[in-house]
Amino acid sequence: MILKKYFSIKCVKPRNRSIETSRYQGKSLGETWLVWEVVPWILFLGIFLVGICLLGGCNSSNDAAKHDCIIQCGTDSCVTLAEFSCEISLKLAAYPYGLEDDPDQYNQMIIDLAATLAEQCQLLCGAREKGIRISSEELEKAEASLLEGYSDQGVEQLMIEKALRYQTWKRKLEQDLLIRRFIQSFLVEQMSITQEEISEFYDLQIKLHHNTEPDWIKNTKVLMERLKTKKAQENYEQWMEQIKVSCPVSINRELLRQFLITLPESKEG
């Protein structure tokens, strides 16, 4: 089960290593968030649990550690050393081979991860600036959907076995819902589409489905929603640049170097 797989990952401590930082080639979060409406809940569960350490996860019990922010955006969004190390553990678990045996790829993974978490902090900041809120009823409904099939005792036992705090889990869920609503309301729904674009999109889908109509394309509302989502994906980077202006983020490079591997002199030259 996806739930058990991700709850079984343990955090690693930073090993105070350093390297020459390679150039950032990180990918944006745009596609991850924009496909929400067509991604099954079970896929979201996997994405959600992979990022569970961010902004208060993975057993960060020492409140003093909150001052060790490796990523900071505004006064509310912070990724601590402990949280970042947990994200690394989850990331490494997803690789089919020992990534640490390849310093170049490992270092790039660390830099890309920092950039991805920084972008997520900015999205949360943007959502808060727009006054987006998730009601307790909405949060409970999302929680029930994610944990469907697990008894109260089963969920509690998982939390105990994996030393995972329930409130941490729930806070992360709320953050994901905030980002979903933010992008849906202030990007996807703001996309304007013309009749010509609708016709072109329709023809393209027919071609992709070997000259047959998929069932969903007969629903005009669904067709328009998917077209808006497509346009939103294409405009995500430009939209995100506006968010970065209003929600600047800082990455503590000295703290980041603690997670990087020193390259042998023969490679550095």
C-alpha positions as CSV (number, residue, x, y, z in Angstrom):
1,M,0.0,0.0,0.0
2,I,1.2,3.5,-0.8
3,L,0.3,4.7,2.7
4,K,2.5,2.1,4.4
5,K,5.3,2.6,1.9
6,Y,5.7,6.3,2.7
7,F,5.1,6.0,6.4
8,S,7.9,3.5,6.6
9,I,10.6,6.0,5.6
10,K,12.7,7.3,8.4
11,C,14.5,10.6,8.5
12,V,18.3,11.0,8.2
13,K,20.3,13.5,10.1
14,P,22.4,16.1,8.1
15,R,25.9,14.8,7.8
16,N,27.6,18.2,7.6
17,R,29.0,17.6,4.1
18,S,29.8,20.2,1.5
19,I,30.4,20.4,-2.2
20,E,30.8,22.9,-5.0
21,T,27.1,23.6,-5.8
22,S,26.1,22.7,-9.4
23,R,23.7,24.9,-11.3
24,Y,20.1,24.7,-10.4
25,Q,18.0,22.8,-13.0
26,G,14.9,22.4,-10.9
27,K,11.4,21.6,-12.3
28,S,8.4,23.7,-11.4
29,L,5.4,22.5,-9.4
30,G,3.0,23.7,-12.0
31,E,2.1,20.3,-13.6
32,T,1.9,18.6,-10.2
33,W,-0.8,21.0,-8.9
34,L,-2.6,21.7,-12.1
35,V,-3.6,18.1,-12.9
36,W,-5.4,17.8,-9.6
37,E,-8.9,17.4,-11.1
38,V,-7.9,14.5,-13.3
39,V,-5.6,12.7,-10.9
40,P,-7.1,9.9,-8.7
41,W,-7.1,10.5,-5.0
42,I,-4.8,7.6,-4.5
43,L,-2.1,9.3,-6.6
44,F,-2.5,12.4,-4.5
45,L,-2.0,10.3,-1.4
46,G,1.4,9.3,-2.7
47,I,2.4,12.8,-3.6
48,F,1.1,14.1,-0.3
49,L,2.9,11.6,1.9
50,V,6.2,12.1,-0.1
51,G,6.1,15.7,1.0
52,I,4.8,15.1,4.5
53,C,8.0,16.5,6.2
54,L,7.6,20.0,4.7
55,L,6.6,22.8,7.0
56,G,6.3,20.9,10.2
57,G,6.6,17.2,9.5
58,C,8.6,14.0,10.2
59,N,8.8,14.3,14.0
60,S,10.4,17.7,14.4
61,S,9.8,17.8,18.2
62,N,12.3,20.4,19.1
63,D,10.7,23.8,18.8
64,A,14.1,25.5,18.9
65,A,14.9,23.8,15.6
66,K,12.3,26.0,14.0
67,H,15.0,28.8,14.1
68,D,17.3,26.7,11.9
69,C,15.4,27.6,8.7
70,I,17.1,26.3,5.5
71,I,14.3,27.9,3.4
72,Q,12.3,30.9,4.5
73,C,9.4,32.7,2.9
74,G,7.7,35.4,4.9
75,T,7.2,34.8,8.6
76,D,4.9,31.7,8.3
77,S,6.7,29.4,5.9
78,C,9.9,27.8,6.9
79,V,11.7,24.5,6.2
80,T,14.0,23.5,9.0
81,L,17.1,21.3,8.8
82,A,15.3,18.4,10.3
83,E,12.4,18.7,7.8
84,F,14.8,19.0,4.9
85,S,16.7,15.9,5.9
86,C,13.5,14.0,6.1
87,E,12.6,15.1,2.6
88,I,16.0,13.8,1.4
89,S,15.3,10.4,2.9
90,L,12.0,10.2,1.1
91,K,13.6,11.3,-2.1
92,L,16.4,8.8,-1.9
93,A,13.9,6.0,-1.2
94,A,12.3,6.7,-4.6
95,Y,15.5,6.0,-6.5
96,P,16.1,2.5,-7.8
97,Y,19.9,2.7,-7.1
98,G,22.3,4.2,-4.6
99,L,22.2,7.9,-5.6
100,E,24.9,8.7,-3.1
101,D,27.4,6.7,-5.2
102,D,27.1,9.4,-7.8
103,P,28.1,12.8,-6.2
104,D,27.1,14.8,-9.3
105,Q,23.5,13.5,-9.4
106,Y,23.2,13.5,-5.7
107,N,24.2,17.1,-5.4
108,Q,21.8,18.1,-8.2
109,M,19.0,16.2,-6.4
110,I,19.6,18.2,-3.3
111,I,19.6,21.6,-5.1
112,D,16.5,20.7,-7.1
113,L,14.7,19.6,-3.9
114,A,15.6,22.9,-2.2
115,A,14.2,24.8,-5.2
116,T,11.0,22.7,-5.2
117,L,10.4,23.2,-1.5
118,A,11.1,27.0,-1.9
119,E,8.5,27.2,-4.6
120,Q,5.9,25.4,-2.5
121,C,6.6,27.9,0.3
122,Q,5.9,30.7,-2.1
123,L,2.7,29.2,-3.2
124,L,1.5,28.9,0.4
125,C,2.5,32.5,1.0
126,G,0.5,33.6,-2.1
127,A,-2.5,31.6,-0.9
128,R,-2.4,33.3,2.5
129,E,-2.0,36.7,0.9
130,K,-5.2,36.1,-1.1
131,G,-7.0,35.1,2.1
132,I,-7.6,31.5,1.0
133,R,-8.8,29.3,3.8
134,I,-9.8,25.7,4.2
135,S,-12.7,25.1,6.5
136,S,-12.7,22.4,9.1
137,E,-15.5,20.6,7.3
138,E,-13.4,20.6,4.0
139,L,-10.4,19.3,5.8
140,E,-12.3,16.5,7.5
141,K,-13.8,15.5,4.2
142,A,-10.4,15.4,2.5
143,E,-9.0,13.4,5.4
144,A,-11.8,10.9,5.3
145,S,-11.3,10.4,1.6
146,L,-7.5,9.8,1.9
147,L,-7.9,7.4,4.8
148,E,-10.9,5.5,3.5
149,G,-10.5,1.8,4.1
150,Y,-8.5,2.3,7.3
151,S,-10.1,1.9,10.7
152,D,-9.4,4.5,13.4
153,Q,-7.3,1.9,15.2
154,G,-5.4,1.1,12.0
155,V,-4.5,4.8,11.4
156,E,-3.6,5.3,15.0
157,Q,-1.4,2.3,15.0
158,L,0.4,3.5,11.9
159,M,1.0,6.8,13.5
160,I,2.4,5.2,16.6
161,E,4.6,2.7,14.8
162,K,6.1,5.3,12.5
163,A,6.4,7.9,15.3
164,L,4.4,10.3,13.1
165,R,2.4,13.1,14.7
166,Y,-1.2,13.2,13.6
167,Q,-1.4,17.0,13.8
168,T,1.7,17.3,11.5
169,W,0.0,15.0,9.0
170,K,-3.2,17.0,9.1
171,R,-1.4,20.4,8.8
172,K,0.4,19.2,5.7
173,L,-2.9,18.1,4.2
174,E,-4.4,21.5,4.8
175,Q,-1.4,23.1,3.1
176,D,-1.8,20.9,0.0
177,L,-5.5,21.9,-0.2
178,L,-4.6,25.6,0.1
179,I,-2.2,25.3,-2.8
180,R,-4.8,23.5,-4.9
181,R,-7.4,26.1,-4.2
182,F,-5.0,29.0,-4.8
183,I,-3.9,27.7,-8.3
184,Q,-7.5,26.7,-9.3
185,S,-8.9,30.1,-8.3
186,F,-6.2,32.5,-9.3
187,L,-4.7,30.7,-12.4
188,V,-6.9,28.1,-13.9
189,E,-10.2,29.9,-13.5
190,Q,-8.7,33.1,-14.8
191,M,-7.8,31.5,-18.2
192,S,-10.0,32.9,-21.0
193,I,-10.7,30.6,-24.0
194,T,-12.0,31.4,-27.4
195,Q,-14.3,29.3,-29.6
196,E,-11.4,28.8,-32.0
197,E,-9.3,27.4,-29.2
198,I,-12.1,25.0,-28.2
199,S,-12.4,23.7,-31.7
200,E,-8.6,23.2,-32.0
201,F,-8.5,21.4,-28.7
202,Y,-11.4,19.2,-29.7
203,D,-9.8,18.3,-33.0
204,L,-6.5,17.5,-31.2
205,Q,-8.2,15.1,-28.7
206,I,-10.1,13.3,-31.5
207,K,-6.7,12.8,-33.3
208,L,-5.1,11.6,-30.1
209,H,-7.9,9.1,-29.6
210,H,-7.5,7.7,-33.2
211,N,-10.4,9.6,-34.7
212,T,-12.9,8.6,-32.0
213,E,-14.6,10.7,-29.3
214,P,-13.6,9.9,-25.7
215,D,-16.6,10.0,-23.4
216,W,-15.5,13.0,-21.5
217,I,-15.2,15.2,-24.6
218,K,-19.0,15.1,-25.1
219,N,-19.4,17.1,-21.8
220,T,-18.9,20.7,-22.8
221,K,-18.1,21.7,-19.2
222,V,-15.4,19.1,-18.8
223,L,-13.9,20.0,-22.2
224,M,-13.6,23.6,-21.2
225,E,-12.1,22.8,-17.8
226,R,-9.5,20.6,-19.4
227,L,-8.6,23.3,-22.0
228,K,-8.3,25.9,-19.2
229,T,-6.1,23.5,-17.3
230,K,-3.9,23.1,-20.3
231,K,-3.6,26.8,-20.8
232,A,-2.9,27.3,-17.1
233,Q,0.0,24.8,-17.4
234,E,1.4,26.8,-20.3
235,N,1.1,30.0,-18.4
236,Y,2.3,28.7,-15.0
237,E,5.9,29.9,-15.1
238,Q,4.8,33.5,-16.0
239,W,2.2,33.5,-13.3
240,M,4.7,32.1,-10.8
241,E,7.1,35.0,-11.5
242,Q,4.4,37.3,-10.1
243,I,4.1,35.2,-7.0
244,K,7.9,35.3,-6.5
245,V,7.8,39.1,-6.5
246,S,5.2,39.4,-3.7
247,C,6.5,36.3,-1.8
248,P,10.3,36.4,-2.0
249,V,12.1,33.3,-0.7
250,S,15.6,32.9,0.7
251,I,17.7,29.7,0.9
252,N,20.4,29.5,3.5
253,R,23.3,28.3,1.4
254,E,25.5,27.6,4.3
255,L,22.9,25.2,5.8
256,L,22.3,23.7,2.4
257,R,25.9,22.8,2.0
258,Q,25.6,20.5,5.1
259,F,23.6,18.1,2.8
260,L,26.0,18.1,-0.1
261,I,28.9,15.8,-0.9
262,T,32.4,17.0,-1.4
263,L,33.8,16.0,-4.8
264,P,37.3,14.5,-5.0
265,E,39.9,16.9,-6.3
266,S,40.3,15.0,-9.5
267,K,36.7,15.7,-10.3
268,E,36.7,19.3,-9.2
269,G,39.5,20.1,-11.5
